Amino acid sequence: MTEAVSPAASIQGSLFDALTRTATDPSGVDTFARYVWQAKQVVRLWLTCLSSGGPHLVICEHVEDITLVYPDQIRFLQLKTRDRGSWSATVMVDHGINSLVRSYSAAREVGLQERSTFELWLEGPTADSPDTVAFEKKPSSASAALRKKIVSAGAKRAWLDDFLLRLVIRPNQPTRAHIDAVAFREIGAMWPFLSTTEMEHLFARLLGSATAAQGADRPDASLHSLLVPVLDSAGASSNRINAGSDGMSALAAQILDRETLADMTSPIPDESFDQVLERISRGSTASMLELKMRAGGASADTIRQVQGLRADAEVQRQMLLASRETAEADLEELARRTLTVANATARRIAMTSLGNSAAGRPADAIAADLLSRPHDLGVLDRRSLFEKDGLSVFGFLGHLSDECRFKWSVA
């Protein structure tokens, strides 16, 4: 019997072997594996930009491994891997916290520390010693000996307490062996209608962008000249972040933003019309029909089929408008009848699809249902605008979707 291969294993074998093969020599393989692990963490954090409360920007390899920029907050993240064993508090200081100390000092010099957190993300677990357990849970509880060690790593006694209050420790990050599966699962949860191949392709594209941002040339300018200008000029005292400032332009090659991510991905289920329209306002070449069908989980084949029928119906619609005085009124009557049936179909599918594949791909289910009964659609065309051809009426529904009147999901 052939052993089944999981989607995550498929990704690792088919897409990421190429990345690991690019190490220049065997001695660099482990270093490169750590680099790729960090890039995959960048992808996971970049995905959070799609959340309403998520960051607006992800900056790679500036000040820290990853910097997350929110409207009113900055998070500096140092990522560390470990081949074996657990993380003790003293090891954390030498491998991660020492870097965060430098980041805090730089942020403090320009007045950003009050709106910042400094986070240590660790592959694997922390040690179970009482001092380490207490320190992980509450860094400000660090013992005198540990505080002395952090000072020796560069912290100033005058601001050590404030640094520890802003320090966050996040152990148990996915290991290098399992991070593909974790990221794949997260992408599947966000876009449940994507096929395994589509998820693999998306993950590879996002990883490519993250890797490029990590490897971009670093600007020589200081933290002061780059990040301070992102403070909102209308309220600099509140340290609000202005993501469109000139300060960010110098970091352009290292930035992964919300808009770029949205352009690279399908709309997530239940994305609002305003959000889809925002995609178009940024220059998306996809029609409203395509965007709404993608948001409803339509496959590429279904989208192509609907687009073809919509194009045919559009020719007929334009000819009708040019030749019949009552065309606009007649078409509006047909629109009302067609939308009544289409919305009823969407509601019926929503009520009967719980627990099956139609729940994640309502657009496919709606299209299949309507196309399976072209005679019923043809009956709607009482004035023979489309010669009572049900497929043409279905194409007309595509036109209505382009007008934001049908969204290919739960009505």
C-alpha positions in Angstrom: 0.0 0.0 0.0 1.3 3.5 -0.9 1.5 5.8 2.1 -0.7 8.9 1.7 1.1 12.2 1.4 -0.4 15.2 3.3 -0.9 18.6 1.5 1.8 20.1 3.8 4.2 17.4 2.8 3.4 18.0 -0.8 4.2 21.7 -0.4 7.5 20.9 1.3 8.4 18.5 -1.4 7.3 20.3 -4.5 7.7 24.0 -3.8 10.3 24.5 -1.1 12.9 22.0 -2.1 14.0 24.5 -4.7 14.6 27.1 -2.0 16.7 24.8 0.2 18.7 23.7 -2.8 19.9 27.3 -3.3 22.3 27.2 -0.3 25.7 27.9 -1.7 27.4 25.0 0.1 26.5 22.2 2.7 27.8 24.3 5.6 25.2 27.0 4.7 22.2 24.7 4.6 21.3 25.1 8.3 21.7 28.9 8.1 19.5 29.0 5.0 16.9 26.8 6.7 16.7 29.3 9.5 16.4 32.1 7.0 13.5 30.3 5.2 11.8 29.6 8.6 11.9 33.3 9.3 10.4 34.1 5.9 7.5 31.7 6.5 6.9 33.5 9.8 6.8 36.7 7.8 4.1 35.2 5.6 2.0 34.2 8.6 2.3 37.7 10.1 1.7 39.4 6.8 -1.6 37.5 6.5 -2.8 39.3 9.7 -2.8 42.5 7.7 -6.1 41.4 6.3 -7.7 41.6 9.7 -9.6 44.8 10.5 -7.4 45.2 13.6 -4.2 43.9 12.0 -1.0 45.8 11.1 -0.9 48.0 8.0 2.7 47.2 7.2 5.3 44.4 7.8 8.9 45.6 7.6 11.6 43.0 7.2 15.1 43.2 8.5 15.0 46.8 9.8 15.8 47.4 13.4 14.5 43.8 14.1 13.9 40.7 12.1 10.2 41.8 11.7 8.6 45.1 12.5 4.8 45.3 12.5 3.4 48.8 12.0 -0.2 49.6 13.2 -2.0 52.9 13.2 -1.0 53.6 16.8 1.6 50.9 17.6 4.9 49.4 16.5 5.9 45.8 17.4 9.6 44.8 17.1 10.0 41.0 16.7 13.2 39.1 17.1 12.9 35.5 15.9 15.1 32.7 17.1 15.5 29.0 16.2 17.0 26.2 18.3 18.2 22.8 17.2 17.7 21.0 20.5 16.6 21.5 24.1 14.6 24.3 25.6 15.1 28.0 26.2 16.2 29.1 29.7 16.0 32.7 30.7 19.7 33.2 30.6 19.9 31.7 27.1 17.2 34.0 26.0 19.2 37.0 27.1 22.2 36.0 25.0 20.1 34.9 22.0 17.4 37.5 21.3 16.8 39.8 24.3 20.2 41.3 23.7 19.0 42.4 20.2 15.7 43.7 21.6 17.7 45.8 24.1 19.4 47.5 21.2 16.0 48.0 19.5 14.5 49.5 22.6 17.4 51.9 23.0 17.1 53.0 19.4 13.3 53.5 19.8 13.8 55.4 23.0 16.2 57.8 21.4 13.4 59.0 19.1 10.5 58.7 21.5 8.9 55.6 20.0 9.2 53.3 23.0 5.9 54.3 24.6 4.0 52.9 21.6 6.2 49.9 21.1 6.5 46.3 22.2 9.6 44.2 21.9 8.9 40.5 21.3 11.1 37.4 21.3 9.6 34.6 19.2 11.2 31.2 20.0 11.1 28.0 18.0 10.3 25.3 20.6 9.5 25.4 24.3 11.0 27.3 27.3 12.6 25.5 30.2 10.5 24.4 33.1 12.7 25.9 35.8 10.8 28.3 38.2 12.9 31.4 37.2 12.3 30.8 33.5 8.6 30.0 33.9 8.1 33.2 35.9 10.2 35.3 33.4 8.3 34.0 30.4 4.9 34.8 31.9 6.0 38.2 33.3 9.4 39.6 32.2 9.1 42.4 34.8 9.5 39.8 37.5 13.1 39.1 36.4 15.4 38.2 39.3 18.2 40.4 40.4 20.7 38.1 38.7 18.8 38.1 35.4 18.5 41.9 35.5 22.2 42.2 36.0 22.7 40.0 32.9 20.3 42.1 30.8 22.2 45.2 31.9 25.5 43.5 30.8 23.8 42.9 27.4 23.4 46.7 26.9 20.3 47.8 28.9 20.6 50.9 31.0 19.5 50.6 34.6 17.5 53.8 34.3 15.2 52.3 31.8 15.4 48.6 32.5 12.1 48.4 34.3 10.3 50.1 31.3 12.0 47.7 28.9 10.9 44.7 30.9 7.3 46.0 31.0 7.3 46.1 27.1 9.1 42.8 26.6 7.0 39.9 25.4 8.2 36.3 25.1 6.4 34.0 22.7 7.8 30.4 22.8 6.5 27.3 21.1 6.6 28.7 17.6 6.2 26.1 14.9 9.4 24.2 14.2 11.2 24.2 10.9 9.8 20.8 10.3 6.2 21.8 10.9 5.8 25.4 9.9 4.7 24.6 6.4 1.8 22.6 7.7 0.8 25.3 10.1 0.9 28.0 7.5 -1.0 25.8 5.0 -3.7 25.2 7.6 -4.0 28.9 8.3 -4.4 29.7 4.6 -7.0 27.0 4.3 -8.9 28.4 7.2 -8.9 31.9 5.6 -9.8 30.7 2.1 -11.6 27.3 2.6 -12.7 27.2 -1.1 -9.1 27.0 -2.4 -7.9 23.7 -3.8 -4.7 22.2 -2.5 -2.9 23.3 -5.7 -4.3 26.8 -5.3 -3.1 27.0 -1.7 0.3 25.7 -2.7 0.6 28.4 -5.4 -0.6 31.1 -3.0 1.8 30.1 -0.3 4.7 30.0 -2.8 3.9 33.5 -4.1 3.7 35.0 -0.6 6.9 33.3 0.4 8.7 34.6 -2.6 7.6 38.2 -1.7 8.6 37.7 1.9 12.0 36.3 0.9 12.6 39.2 -1.5 11.8 41.7 1.3 14.1 40.0 3.7 17.0 40.1 1.2 16.5 43.7 0.1 19.3 46.2 0.5 19.3 47.9 3.9 19.1 51.7 3.9 22.0 53.3 5.7 19.7 55.9 7.3 19.0 55.8 11.0 15.9 54.8 12.8 15.3 58.4 13.5 15.2 59.5 9.8 13.2 56.5 8.7 10.6 55.7 11.3 10.0 59.0 13.0 8.5 60.6 9.8 5.8 57.9 9.9 4.3 59.7 13.0 1.1 61.4 12.0 1.9 65.0 11.5 -1.6 65.9 12.7 -1.0 64.3 16.0 2.7 63.7 16.5 2.3 63.8 20.3 0.2 60.7 20.2 2.8 58.8 18.1 0.3 57.7 15.5 1.7 55.9 12.5 1.4 57.5 9.1 1.9 54.5 6.8 2.2 56.6 3.7 4.9 58.9 4.9 8.2 59.7 3.1 10.0 57.8 5.8 8.6 54.6 4.6 9.6 55.2 1.0 13.3 54.5 1.9 12.2 51.1 3.2 10.0 50.3 0.2 11.8 47.1 -0.8 11.6 45.7 2.7 7.9 46.5 3.2 5.0 44.1 2.8 1.7 46.0 3.1 -2.0 45.3 3.3 -2.8 46.5 -0.2 -0.2 44.3 -1.9 -1.4 41.3 0.0 -5.1 42.0 -0.9 -4.1 42.2 -4.6 -2.3 38.8 -4.4 -5.1 37.0 -2.7 -8.7 36.2 -3.3 -11.3 38.1 -1.3 -12.0 36.3 2.0 -15.5 34.9 2.4 -18.1 37.6 3.4 -15.8 40.5 2.3 -18.0 43.5 2.0 -18.7 45.3 -1.3 -16.8 48.3 0.1 -13.7 46.2 0.5 -14.0 44.7 -2.9 -14.5 48.2 -4.4 -11.4 49.2 -2.6 -9.5 46.5 -4.5 -10.7 48.0 -7.7 -9.8 51.5 -6.6 -6.2 50.3 -6.2 -6.1 49.2 -9.8 -7.2 45.6 -9.7 -8.0 44.4 -13.2 -10.5 41.9 -12.1 -14.2 42.7 -12.7 -16.7 43.0 -9.9 -18.2 39.7 -11.2 -14.9 37.9 -10.8 -14.1 39.4 -7.4 -17.5 38.5 -6.0 -17.3 35.0 -7.4 -13.8 34.5 -6.0 -15.1 35.7 -2.6 -17.9 33.1 -2.9 -15.3 30.4 -3.5 -15.9 29.9 -7.3 -13.3 27.7 -9.1 -11.4 29.2 -12.0 -13.4 27.0 -14.4 -16.7 28.3 -13.1 -15.5 31.9 -13.3 -14.4 31.4 -16.9 -17.8 29.8 -17.8 -19.8 32.6 -16.2 -17.5 35.3 -17.8 -18.1 33.7 -21.2 -21.9 33.6 -20.9 -21.8 37.1 -19.5 -19.8 38.4 -22.5 -22.3 36.8 -25.0 -25.3 38.2 -23.1 -23.7 41.7 -23.0 -23.5 41.8 -26.8 -27.2 41.0 -26.9 -28.0 43.5 -24.2 -26.2 46.3 -26.0 -27.9 45.5 -29.3 -31.3 45.5 -27.5 -30.6 49.0 -26.0 -29.8 50.3 -29.4 -32.9 48.9 -31.1 -35.8 48.9 -28.6 -37.2 52.1 -27.0 -38.5 50.2 -24.0 -35.3 48.2 -23.5 -34.2 49.8 -20.2 -37.5 49.3 -18.6 -37.8 45.7 -20.0 -34.3 44.8 -18.8 -35.0 46.2 -15.3 -38.1 44.0 -15.1 -36.0 41.0 -16.2 -33.4 42.0 -13.6 -35.9 41.9 -10.8 -37.2 38.5 -11.8 -33.7 37.0 -12.3 -32.5 38.4 -9.0 -35.5 37.0 -7.2 -34.7 33.5 -8.5 -30.9 33.8 -8.0 -31.3 35.0 -4.4 -33.8 32.3 -3.6 -31.4 29.7 -5.0 -28.6 31.2 -2.8 -30.8 31.0 0.3 -31.8 27.4 -0.5 -28.2 26.3 -1.0 -27.2 28.1 2.2 -29.9 26.2 4.2 -29.0 22.8 2.8 -25.2 23.1 2.5 -24.2 22.9 6.1 -21.6 20.2 6.5 -20.8 19.7 2.9 -18.5 21.3 0.3 -21.1 23.8 -0.9 -20.7 25.6 2.4 -17.2 26.7 1.5 -17.9 27.2 -2.2 -21.4 28.8 -2.5 -20.6 30.4 -5.8 -19.9 27.1 -7.5 -23.0 25.6 -6.0 -25.2 28.5 -7.1 -23.8 28.5 -10.6 -24.2 24.8 -11.0 -27.8 24.9 -9.7 -28.9 27.7 -12.1 -27.1 26.2 -15.1 -28.7 22.8 -14.5 -32.1 24.3 -15.2 -31.8 26.7 -18.2 -35.5 26.2 -19.1 -36.5 27.8 -15.7 -34.3 30.8 -16.4 -35.6 31.1 -19.9 -39.2 31.3 -18.6 -38.2 34.5 -16.7 -37.6 36.3 -20.0 -41.3 37.0 -20.7 -40.6 39.7 -23.3 -38.1 37.6 -25.2 -35.2 40.0 -24.6 -32.8 37.1 -24.9 -35.1 34.9 -27.0 -36.0 33.1 -23.8 -32.6 31.4 -23.8 -31.8 30.4 -20.2 -28.1 30.5 -20.7 -28.3 34.1 -22.0 -30.4 35.0 -18.9 -27.7 33.4 -16.8 -25.1 35.6 -18.6 -27.3 38.6 -17.8 -27.1 37.7 -14.1 -23.3 38.0 -14.6 -23.9 41.6 -15.8 -26.1 42.2 -12.7 -23.2 40.9 -10.5 -20.9 43.4 -12.2 -23.4 46.1 -11.1 -23.0 44.9 -7.4 -26.6 43.5 -7.5 -25.7 39.8 -6.9 -22.9 38.6 -4.7 -22.7 34.8 -5.4 -23.0 33.8 -1.7 -25.6 33.7 1.0 -28.4 36.1 0.1 
